[in-house]
Amino acid sequence: MPYFVFKVYDNRTFEPVDSFAQYRDAKRRTRELRAGIPGGEAYTFRLIYARHESEAERLLAQKREARPLGEDS
């Protein structure tokens, strides 16, 4: 399964940027993109592991529950 890099806007819209077969390459690219974000911009970059791009978008759109306070990391 590939790793996908998405540009994620504050209004919860997504724009695919790239995909990678290896985690290390995907993580490196995500860090480069995050480092290049100008101050005050309303987006970030996210890395996600999924079978295909549409599944990755679906996973990004899901609202995640906050971890309970006091839970070990």
N, C-alpha and C positions, 0 to 999 in steps of 0.2 A: 504494500500500500504506500502511496506517495505522501509526502509532506507538502502542505499548501501554505503559501504566505498570502495574507489578505490585508488590504488597507481597510481599516474599520473606522467609520465616522461616528461622531457623537450621536447622530440620529439613528444608529443601529443599521446603517446600510453598509454593504460590503463591496469591495472591488478586488477581484483576483489580481495578484501581482506576478506570482511565479509558482512553480512546483518543482520538487526535488525528490530524488530517490533515496538520498542519504540524509539522515538527521543532521549531521555535522554541517553539511552545506546549507541546509535550510536555516539552521540556527545562526550561522555566520551571516547569511544574507539578511535575516530579520534584524540582527543587531546593527548591521550597516545602515539599513533603512531607518531604523529608530534613531540612530545617531545623526542622521541628516534631516530630521524634522525641524523646520524653523520654529522658533518660539511663538506661542500663541495659536498654533494651528489646532483645529478641532478633529484630529484623527490620530490613529496610532497604527501599528502593524502587529498582526497576530499570526502565530504559527499553529497549524492544526494538522493532525494526522487523520486521514479518512480514506475510504475506498475510491471516491471520486469527488470532483469539485462540488456537485450539488449536495452531496452528503456533508461536506465540509461547511458549506453555507448554512445548511439546516442546523448543524451542531453549533455554529457561531450564533445563530439566532435564538437558541434556547436560553431561557433565563435560568441562571444557576443560583442555587440556594447558598446563602452565606454559611460558613462553617460555624458550628456552635462555639460560644466562648468557652475557653478552658480546654478545648480539645488539643491534644498533642499534635505537633506538626509532623 
